[in-house]
Amino acid sequence: SYSASLDLRPAFPEALCNFGCLLRVQGKSDAAIEFLEKAVALKPDFVIALSALALALHDCNRAVDAASIVKRAIQIDPSCSDLYRNLGQIIRSLPAGTEDETLALTRKALVLRADSHAGLASIQEILIESSVPRLTRLTAF
């Protein structure tokens, strides 16, 4: 178990990240943040941990912090398509976030990884929920 792994080696960033991700999936994002922050502190360029931390922060209504973390991860690995999609979803939840920004980031994710079902689903969701007129929606992508 992750708990046992962490007892044996508390400074193991991969185990900290995995345990944090497990907690988040279980709906315990508050608890996940602690483990994910430790993983990032031990390994600052750990893109998976940064992405997971951003998602956990977003779950806890800390979208501004989450966006900052994802932007940092993108600087480390600009070829990771999931980061752009995640940033788009986070920005969309901000009061100043727009569908245009979200679409642009999701498009970037799809350019990097055209087979991304999550990216296509994100665009579909944005277009369905947005207040953009129907004709514009049809030509948006």
C-alpha positions as CSV (number, residue, x, y, z in Angstrom):
1,S,0.0,0.0,0.0
2,Y,1.0,3.6,-0.5
3,S,0.8,4.2,3.2
4,A,3.3,1.4,3.9
5,S,5.6,2.7,1.1
6,L,5.6,6.2,2.7
7,D,6.3,4.7,6.1
8,L,9.4,3.0,4.7
9,R,10.5,6.0,2.5
10,P,8.7,9.2,3.4
11,A,10.6,11.2,0.8
12,F,9.5,9.2,-2.2
13,P,7.8,11.7,-4.6
14,E,6.2,9.1,-6.8
15,A,4.5,7.4,-3.9
16,L,3.4,10.7,-2.5
17,C,1.9,11.7,-5.8
18,N,0.2,8.3,-6.3
19,F,-1.3,8.5,-2.8
20,G,-2.4,12.1,-3.4
21,C,-4.1,11.0,-6.7
22,L,-5.8,8.2,-4.9
23,L,-7.2,10.5,-2.2
24,R,-8.4,12.9,-4.9
25,V,-10.3,10.1,-6.7
26,Q,-11.8,9.2,-3.4
27,G,-13.2,12.7,-3.1
28,K,-10.6,13.8,-0.5
29,S,-8.9,16.6,-2.4
30,D,-8.2,18.6,0.8
31,A,-6.1,15.6,2.1
32,A,-4.6,15.0,-1.4
33,I,-3.1,18.5,-1.5
34,E,-0.8,17.8,1.4
35,F,0.8,14.8,-0.3
36,L,1.0,16.4,-3.7
37,E,2.6,19.5,-2.3
38,K,5.2,17.2,-0.6
39,A,5.9,15.4,-3.9
40,V,6.4,18.7,-5.7
41,A,8.6,20.0,-2.9
42,L,10.8,17.0,-3.3
43,K,10.8,17.0,-7.1
44,P,9.9,20.5,-8.4
45,D,9.8,19.5,-12.0
46,F,7.4,16.5,-11.4
47,V,4.8,17.5,-14.0
48,I,2.4,14.7,-13.1
49,A,2.4,15.8,-9.4
50,L,2.0,19.5,-10.5
51,S,-1.0,18.6,-12.7
52,A,-2.6,16.5,-9.9
53,L,-2.0,19.3,-7.4
54,A,-3.6,21.8,-9.7
55,L,-6.7,19.6,-10.1
56,A,-6.9,19.0,-6.3
57,L,-6.7,22.8,-5.7
58,H,-9.4,23.4,-8.3
59,D,-11.6,20.8,-6.5
60,C,-11.2,22.9,-3.4
61,N,-12.3,26.1,-5.1
62,R,-8.7,27.4,-5.4
63,A,-8.8,28.0,-9.1
64,V,-6.3,30.9,-9.1
65,D,-3.7,28.8,-7.3
66,A,-4.5,25.8,-9.6
67,A,-4.0,27.9,-12.8
68,S,-0.7,29.1,-11.5
69,I,0.5,25.5,-10.8
70,V,-0.6,24.3,-14.3
71,K,1.2,27.3,-16.0
72,R,4.3,26.2,-14.1
73,A,3.9,22.6,-15.4
74,I,3.4,23.9,-18.9
75,Q,6.7,25.8,-18.7
76,I,8.4,22.5,-17.7
77,D,6.7,20.4,-20.4
78,P,5.0,22.4,-23.1
79,S,4.3,19.2,-25.1
80,C,1.9,17.7,-22.5
81,S,-1.6,18.1,-24.0
82,D,-3.5,17.4,-20.8
83,L,-2.0,20.4,-19.1
84,Y,-3.6,22.8,-21.7
85,R,-7.0,21.1,-21.3
86,N,-6.7,21.2,-17.5
87,L,-5.8,24.9,-17.6
88,G,-8.7,25.6,-19.9
89,Q,-11.1,24.0,-17.5
90,I,-9.6,25.9,-14.6
91,I,-9.7,29.2,-16.3
92,R,-13.3,28.6,-17.4
93,S,-14.2,28.3,-13.7
94,L,-12.7,31.8,-12.9
95,P,-15.0,34.8,-12.9
96,A,-12.9,36.4,-15.6
97,G,-12.5,33.2,-17.6
98,T,-14.0,33.0,-21.0
99,E,-15.1,30.3,-23.3
100,D,-12.7,31.7,-25.9
101,E,-9.7,31.2,-23.6
102,T,-10.9,27.7,-22.7
103,L,-11.5,26.8,-26.4
104,A,-8.0,28.1,-27.4
105,L,-6.3,26.0,-24.7
106,T,-8.4,22.9,-25.5
107,R,-7.5,23.4,-29.2
108,K,-3.8,23.5,-28.3
109,A,-4.3,20.3,-26.4
110,L,-5.8,18.7,-29.5
111,V,-3.1,20.0,-31.7
112,L,-0.6,18.2,-29.4
113,R,-2.7,15.1,-29.2
114,A,-5.3,14.8,-31.8
115,D,-6.7,11.5,-30.4
116,S,-7.5,13.0,-27.1
117,H,-11.1,12.0,-26.3
118,A,-11.0,14.2,-23.2
119,G,-10.1,17.2,-25.3
120,L,-12.9,16.5,-27.8
121,A,-15.3,16.1,-24.9
122,S,-14.2,19.3,-23.4
123,I,-14.8,21.2,-26.6
124,Q,-18.2,19.7,-26.9
125,E,-19.1,20.6,-23.3
126,I,-17.9,24.2,-23.8
127,L,-19.9,24.7,-26.9
128,I,-23.0,23.1,-25.5
129,E,-22.9,25.2,-22.3
130,S,-21.6,28.5,-23.7
131,S,-23.8,31.4,-24.5
132,V,-22.2,31.6,-28.0
133,P,-24.9,31.8,-30.7
134,R,-25.5,28.5,-32.5
135,L,-24.0,29.6,-35.9
136,T,-20.8,30.7,-34.1
137,R,-20.7,27.3,-32.3
138,L,-20.9,25.4,-35.5
139,T,-17.8,27.3,-36.9
140,A,-15.9,27.6,-33.6
141,F,-13.7,24.6,-34.3
